[in-house]
Amino acid sequence: GIGEISMTTKTIVAGVGMIKFAKPGASESYDRMGAAAIRDALTDAGLSYDQIQQAYAGYVYGDSTSGQKALYHVGMTGIPIVNVNNNCSTGSTALYLARQAIEHGIADCVLAVGFEQMQPGALGSHWTDRPTPFDDFDAETDALVGNSQVPLALRYFGGAGKSHMEKYGTELNDFARIRAKASRHAANNPLALFNTEVTEEQVMAAPMMWEGVMTRLMACPPTCGGAAAILCSESFARKHGLDSTVQITAQAMTTDYPSTFQAHDMMQLVGYDMSRAAREQVVEQSGVDIADVDVVELHDCFTHNELITYEALGLCPEGAAQKFIADGDNTYGGKYVTNPSGGLLSKGHPLGATGLAQCYELTHQLRGTAQRRQVEGARTALQHNLGLGGACVVTLYQAA
């Protein structure tokens, strides 16, 4: 059936690297950030660049072959380099391709890198002379929520949160609690853009971006950064004496279903069904119950998306997110420590790097090297990375 994979070779996460994220204008150029993350990952793995057999380079805003520009700083070995662009799920799409190459025996050691040099302000299109991939999404958003004076991404995800509020009685301060939780986690992450703790009250008091639906602190900031992961086969790890603690047990990538548009619901329009289907496929592939997950990095581009994703990933029943948050089941001491890194809300969201930064965090959690952020006894980790337009990648990691 769809999503069934013959797991041929175990995929080891041999090395991860990440640079501290920065505000637009305050970072190095994309190629330097990418190269720095790659060098970090190589050092972490104990490998040299000439041992890498293939590379996948993810970014959204940049000319073609930007991946080569970044990788050539590290070495020029003639290997295949594939450039990947899949909106906000770009980093984990690169990871998905790298994992496929290892799992199916195409290569023994593969690099996935993501980077983004962003501009200040809301996301916009760089192509004004042709249809945007968002035409259909925009038309549906206009029909469902109107409010065309609000920036687009904010309308999408704010609209999804509003739909959840209308269905289940969720309140604005539930979203504020998520943001406050993210800030508490990020206070322990030296690589996060924002390390300052904010309270639920401060989040509520921030400038209102959409009356009754969202304040400014409920959105992630535009960010620049880079992150990388090196995947290898078990035999390669053994041969080279690499740390093979962390394995990718299952992974699924989904794109939109007819329900995205046919449901006439903003929650579906921003990928609720993609997320749910990817989670179902991962559970089926791995035989691991979501209840056995210890730590989660999920796509909290807005607090609203974190909240609906609790339900899409099965961390709590549909409609129960409010209780899940109130019970503290999304943080230390609760059922699932969600976004111990501080997530996109605090860490920042450099589109191409985000999925690989999630991988970086979860790899350290499963190795037990996450320092002040360490989730005690973490053995099973779930990653969720979502891009509108659309694609969603869900990855399950386990400690050997």
N, C-alpha and C positions, 0 to 999 in steps of 0.2 A: 504493500500500500504506500501511499504518499508519506514521505518522511521516514520510511524505514531504511536503515542503512546497515550494510553488513560491516560491523566494526572489525576491520581487518588488523590494523596496527594500532596499538595504544599510542595516544598522543601525549607527550610530556611537555609541560611548560618549563623549558630549561633556563630561560633568563627573561627578566623584565627590566625595563628602564623607563624613566619619566623625568621630565624637568619641571621645575616649579612653574605653574601657570601665571600669566601676567595680563594686565589690561592692554588693549590695543594701543600701540605706540610705545609701550614700555618693554617690549620683548625684542629678541634678536629676530632676524628674518627667518622665514619658514624653513629654508634649507639648513640653516645652522641649528635650529631647534630640533629638526628631524635627525640630523647627524648626531647631536648630543644625546638624544634618547637612544639611538642605536648603539652608540659607544657604551652607554650605561648598561644596556641589555647584554651586550657582548661581555662586559666586565662581570656582570652578575652571573652569567652562565659559565664564565671561564673559557670562552671560545674566541677565536680570531675571525676576522671578517671573511678570510678565504675559505672558511669551513661552511659558510652559508651558501646553499645551492640555488635558492630562489628567493625573491622578495616581492612583497605586495605593499604598495605605498598608498595610504589613504589621505585624501584632502578634498575639500569641497570648493574652496575659493582659490583658484590658481590655474596657470596654464598647463597644458598637457606636458608630460614628462617632468613635472616638478619632483616626482619620486627619484628619478635619475639624478637630478641636481642635488638632492639631499644625500643620497647614497654615495655619490661619487666623492664626497668629502671624506668618506670612511674608506673607500676602496673602489677600484675599477677592475673587476674580475670577469667581466663579460657575462655574468649570470642573467637569466631572465628577470626583468623588473616589470611588474604590472601595476599600472596606476588605477586606483579605485575611487569612485565617487558615488556615494549612496546617501546623500544628505546626512542627517545626524547619526545614522547607523554606519557611517563609512568605516570607522575604526574596527568595529566588530565584523564588518563584511570582509575586510582584509584578513582578519583573524580566521574567519570562516573558510576563506580560500586557502590560507596557509594550512589549516587543520585538514582540509580535504586532501591536499597534496601529501601530507604525512600519512594520513589514515589509509589512503589507497596506494601507498608505496611508490608514489611518483618521485618523492625526494625524501631524504633522511633528516635534513636540517633546513628550516625555512624561517625567514624573517617576516614579521608584519610590523609596519611602522605607520603611525598617523601623526599628522601635524596640521596646524592651521594658524595662519597669520590673518587675523580678523580686523575689520574696520569698526570704529565706534558706532553705536546706535543700533536700531532694529535691523533684522535681516532684510535684505532687498535683493532683487534680481539684477544680474549684470547683463542680461540679454533682453533688450526691449523691442527687438524687431521680429519676434516670433512668439508662438503660443508658449505660455509657461506651463510646466507640468502641473501647476496648481490651479489651472482654470476651473476644472470640475470641482475641486475642493472649495475654491472661493465662491463659486455659484451656490453650492450647498450651504456654505457658512452664511452667505447673504440671506438665503431663504430661512435659515434656522435662527440666526441671532442678529442679523442686520449689523448695526453699530460700526459702520464702515470707517468712522474716524479713529477707531482703535487700531494699532498696528496688527498686522496679519497673524503672526505666531501667537500673539496674546489673545486674539479673537478665537483662534482654533482651540487652544488649551483652556482659556478662560471659559469658553463656551462648553467644553467638556465638563469642567468643574460645575458650571451652572446647571447642566443637565443632571449631574449627580445630586446636587442640592435639591433640585425640583423632585427627583425620584425618591430620594431617601432621607431628606431632611438634614443633610449635611450643612454645616454652618461655616461662615467665613473664618471663624477662629480655629476650626479644624485644620484649615490650610495654614494658618499662622503657627499652629503647633508643630506642623511638619518643618516649617522654615526654622523655627527655634531649635528643634531637635538637630537639624542639619548643622546649625552653627555650633552647637555643643560638641558634635562629632568633629567638625573641622578645626576646632580650637586645638585638637591634638594632632593635626596634620600639617607639618611644616611645608608641604608642597601645595597646599590650598591657596587660592587667591585671597579669600576672606577668612581670617582667623579670629575675628571678633565675635564674641557671643552676642546674640540678640534674643530678647524675650518675646514671648507671644504678644505682649502689649506693644512692644516696639514695632513688630511686624504689622500689627493692626493700625498703628498710628502713622505708618509710612504713607507717602502720597498715593491717593487712590487712582489707579490706572483705568479701572472700569468699576463704576459705582456698584458696591455690594457684591462684586465678583472677585476683584483682585487688587492688592496693593503692590507697590513697586518691589518690595522685598520678596514677593512670591514668585518672581521670575529670575532665571539665571542670567548672569551678565555675559556680554560678548567677551571672549577670552582668546588669548594666543597661547600655544603650547605644543608639546610633542610627547609621544609615548611610544613604546615599542615592546614587542614580545618575540622571543625565539622559541619555536616549537621543534621538537625532534621526535624520532621514533625511539622506542625502548632500547633497541639494539644499539643505536647511535649513542644514547645516553650511557649505556653500559660500557661500550668501547672506549668512551672518552671520560669516564668517571664523573659524569654530570649529576647534579642534584635532580633526582626524578621523583621528588615528593609529590609534586602537583601534576595531576593528569586531567585532561578534558575527557569526561566520561560520556557526555552527549552534547549535541549542539543542533539547533534547528534554526532555519531562516525562513520567514514567511513574507509574502507581500499581500496586498489588499485582496479581500474577498468582495463579492457583490454587495454584501451587507454594509460595507463602508459607506456606500451611497444609498442603498435601498432601505436601511433602517431609519433614515431621517433622524438621526440622533448624533449629536456632536461627540459623544463618547466613542461611537463607532468610527466617525470620520477621522479621529486622531489615532486610530489603530488598536482599539480595545480587542477586536477579534483577532488581529494579527498576533497580538501579545498572548492572548489566551491559547490560540492554536499552536504557537511556537512552544509554549509551556507544556501543552498536552503531548506534543511530539517528543520533547525531551524526557518527559516522564515515561513515555512508552518505550523509547530507545534504551533508557538506563535502568528501568524498573525501580528507580529511586522515588520514594514518596516525598512530596513537597514538605510534609511535616518533618522530614529528616534534615532539611536544610538549616544550617546554622547562621549563615551570613549572606546578605544579598546586596549587590550593587545594581540599582535600577535607574531608569532614565527619568530623572526628576528635573527636566528642563523648566518646568513650572511645578509648584507644590501640587497643583491640580492633577498633573499627570502622575505624580507619585501616589496620590490617593487612589486614583482609579486603577493604577497598576497593582496595588495590593490585592485587589479583587481579581484582576485579569490573570495574575500569576498564582492565584489560589492560596495566598498567604492568609486570607480570611474569606468568609463567604460573601457573595454579592450583596451589597447594601450594608455590610457590616464594618466598613472602613472607619466610621466614626468611633465605634466601640474599640476597634483594634488600636487606634491612636490613643484613646482615653486610657486603655489598659496598659499602655507603654509596651505593646508587643512589637513595636518597630525600632526598639533601641536596646541598649545593654540591660540585661536582666529580664528582657521579654523573650518572645518566641523566636523572632528573627531580627538580628541587628541589621538594620537597613541603612545602606550608605554610610558605613563607618568612616569613609574618606571625607564626608561632608557633602558628597554628591555634586551634581552639576550646580546646584543652588549656591554652594559655598566654595567649591573647588574651582568652579568655572567650567565652561563648555566650549573648548576649541574643537569644532565639529569633528574633524578628521582624527583627532587624538583621543576623543572621549571614550570610545569603546575599548581602546588599548589601555587607557588610564584605569578603567574599571578592572581589566585583567590584571594590571599591576597591583592594585589594591587587594584583590582576592587571592592572588598568588602569595603575597606576603602574609595574608591572614592564615592561609592553609599551611604555610611554612612555620607559622608562629613567630614571624619577624615583624609584626605590625606595631611593635613598641606600645606607646600609650593608647593606641587604637585597638589593640589586640582583643579579639573576641575569644574568650576562654574556650579552649578545647575545640576550636573550629575544624571540622573534618569535611564538610560538604558546603559548597558555595554556589550560588545562582547569580548569573549575570543577565541583565536585560538592557538592550540598547535599541532605540527606536528612531526611525527617520520617517518623516511624512513624505508621501508621494508615491510609494511608501515601502518601507522594509523594516522588519524587526528580527533581531538575532537574540536568541536565548541560549546560554551556554551553562552547562553544569560541570563544575570542577570537583574533584575529590582528592584528599590527601591519601597517599599510599600508606 
